[in-house]
Amino acid sequence: MAEGVGMNCVKYLLFFFNFLFWIAGLFLVGVGIWIRVDDNALAILHNLDGLDETVVYAGAYAMIGIGAVALVVGFFGCCGAIMENRCLLGTFFVCLFILLIAEVGVGIFAVVMKPEAEQFLKDGLDKIAEKKYQDLDKELQRLVDFFQKEFKCCGMNDTTNWAPNYPDTCNCTPAGDHCDAVTKRWNKPCDQEVIDNLNKNIVYIGGGALGVGLIMLLGIILSCMLCCHVRRGGDEGTRRLLGYREFV
């Protein structure tokens, strides 16, 4: 009796867990598609946070991809839990296990490759600085403007990179920090600011990834418990049927 009540709790907890997962996936796909197809969405995000078009669209594609995976995994989990179907539960378990292994692998790779990634980023910024701002293509100009506006800096590896024709995003008010009172431009380059910001955000990304990993681990444990319960029930039913046939 107690086992039956406990398995019912596991069943509905797994269903609720995956239903929320499915709703989150549907929301991400919907928002991602809305941002991608509606020009007003791009204008709103640009006005609110000054985000560049490339950044917004990259975020939209990421949301659509992550949402689609969440929809598929949530579907298998919901149907497998409510129907107590071993095949669907097994598929859900495999999907979560693969995602968990992939997340751990990406985390280890990110830690190991962190110095190389920083150097790669610095080399990329140095390469941008080899040209004058006016000679950069529109996409790179938007990227430079985003960095300079976001991190309150001027130039990629030196504040004189764009001399003598500085872009407007180098300008600042003398009352602000790191603002040269004479030139009225930011007095620090962007390369170290970009790398420091990346390192700072890695902590938040790592914390979020750890939380997601724990949730996936919980889903794996619940699906294993329910799948084993369903299997034991099926085996018991088979034994009863065989016993009945022998009795007859």
Phi, psi and omega in degrees: 000312181296323180295320180297317178296317180297319180291327175296321177297316179299316181301309184284332174294318178294320178297313181297317178303314182282332176295316176297321178299317181292317178297318179298319178296318178297319179296315181297316179297316181298314180294319180298316179294319179300315180296322185287324187260342184257115180295333179295326178297317178299317180296319180297312181294324178294319181287325183287315188235001179067026182287142179284154181302317180298317179296317181297313182293322177298318177296322179296315178296321178296318179297318179296315181296312180295319179296321180296318177297317179297323178298313182295311182295318179297323178297312179299318181293315180297308183294319180296321181288312186288329180267351184052049182262120184295324181295313180292320178296320178295319178296317178299316179300314181297316179300312180295321180297316179297315179297320180294315178298318179297319180296316178297317179298316178296321179298314179296317179298319181296319180293315182293321186267007184303312179299319179295322179295319178297317180294320178299317179294317180295319178297322178295319177293322177296323180293322177298321183290348180290339179253160172287153182304318182293339180271353179285151176287169188301319181297317179291325176297319177296320179295315178299314180299322179297312179300313185292324178286319184288318187256004177054059182221173180216125184086159182274307178239359178202144183290349180258012182305321186262006181298145000267355183260088183279142174288162183297333182289354173277342185284149180209170176266135185305336182288342184281160177292147178060025178251121180289122184292336182276307183276341185058040174230157178298137186258025176221143177282171189267341190302310181291326179296318180296316181294317178298319179294322177298315180296322179294318182288336178300325179297314180293319179297318179297319178297316178296319179296322178296317178299315179297320179298319178295321178295317178296321178297319176299317178298320179297316181296314180297318180294323177296316180299313182292321180297317178295321178296316179297319180295317179297321178296320179293319179294321179294320178296321178295318179297320178296319180295317179295320177297320179295319180294321179293323180296318180291000000 
